[in-house]
């Protein structure tokens, strides 16, 4: 549930803090008061794009924070799969800060990308934006609506189909790319054998390039290395009077002459003897190393040539020696396919046939289940539409078959509707009016809400194009939905406003010479006056107030039943 929205420095909003409740939350206000700004800010908070010039004061930070309370274990699990865990109190805090045209996104103080913000928000809120019902006029969207409604029963079947489709497409492309005439086959075979021969001729050994690099660096720097090591040997050895070896020898001779005079000198003599032994071992190692540095020019050129050969192959066939050897293995496989091309092509064609058969079977199973789920969806939508003052409406889904299986299956389906008795069912995208679309979308949303665990539904003027009895039906339907879900809705209809469990007024005010939008929660009497304004316009008459009070009381009774 969405507990709180805090918005600062966005459009006409200087600083707004809104506490929402469960049930039906209704926002009303005069035209131009800033209702769309509230919805825009919510979209921004949920990861939407930031429009240009959205900040009220470009020199200050824009801020939008959404506080949610989560108590559904399955939802917690879904959030954790996205790397988000509610706090110990079950809270999720989404924050977006806008500074210098850039946004910084956090969830519970953890920085996240806008993409993750959208993924998380999609689990928490289902927002019906203004005029979103227009998607019902897009035939391609109808299948998406069905699949979303039947997400659970279709999940494994869709995955099976997608796997079969990928396998079939990969094999089909391989067969298509592999088709060639005899001349082309020979040319490819010659080129493959040329490349393979070049690599095999080098007789590569895994890891030898690294060893050769070490040798080459050693050889290139041999002069400097030998000079430095020779100096070390001279300083630590026994060739010069002042060398460390000779000096320690003299020191040992002096101690040896007096070691019998004091027991402690015995210990010192022993330590120095160990040092002399270690120094001797060190000098032997240095001498061996200097001998290893002795090589002639032919050895150097041999290492250099071998390195050039390897680096040339790496430049052609792979970044590393392992890549080159892997490429050689692929060449051998391709050669085998071309040598036995007819057998390979025949085997691949058989694989394609088998994959196509499995794809067709998966498509048929998926389509059959979709038809079952479509009947259930249309039944529920029809029932919901009857609640929305559609009398004797017929709402169904028509299925055609695609010529070839697509990424979503073989179904080309769309909703059909008859809104008047005696009329033939026709495609929804051809016949529905604006007001009818609003109610149909609300009916669909109400059915979808019962199938998922999204707790908060937001409607931005779902009442577009309706009035009178239809408006009362929409109000009643929103009230029903709000018993199982938190509903937040912007409306201009008094019938819907009267149903509010919590009523908020959005209005423009002038503060310090500047126009700002502010939002306030109304008590019951204030709500009655706001409903009266919706009924009567700018001038609120006593009759309008009484009418509003009656509407509020009737709404309370309707909610009880």
Buried (B, 14 or more C-beta within 10 A) or exposed (E): BBBBBBBBBBBBBBEBEBBBBBBBBBBBBBEEBBBBBBBBBBBBBBBBEBEEEBBBEEEEEBBBBBBBBBEBEEBBEBBEEBEBBBEEEEBBBBBBBBEEEEBEBBBBEEEBEBEBBBBBBBBBBBBBBBEBBBBBEEBEBBBEBBBBBBBEBBEEBBEBBBEBBEBBBEBBEEBEEBEBEEEEBEEBBEEBBEBBEBBEEBEBEEEBBEEBBEBBEBBEEBEEBBEEBBEBBBEBBBEEEEBBBBEBEEBBEEBEEEBEEEEEBEEEBEEBBEEBEEBBEBBEEBEEBBEEBEBEEEEBEBBBEBBEBBBEBBEEBBEEBEEBBEBBEEBEEBBEBBEEBEEBBEEBEEBBEEBBEBBBEBBEBBBEBBBEBBEBBBEBBBBBBBBBBBEEBBBBBBBEEEEEBEEBBBBBBBBBBBBEEEEEBBBBBEBBEEBBBBBBBBBBBBBBBEBBEBBBBBBBBBBBBBEEEBBBBBBBBBBBBBEEBBBBBBBBBBBBBBBBBBBBBBBBEEEEEEEBBBBEBBEEEEBBBBBBBBBBEEEBEEEBBEBBBEBBEBBEEBBEE
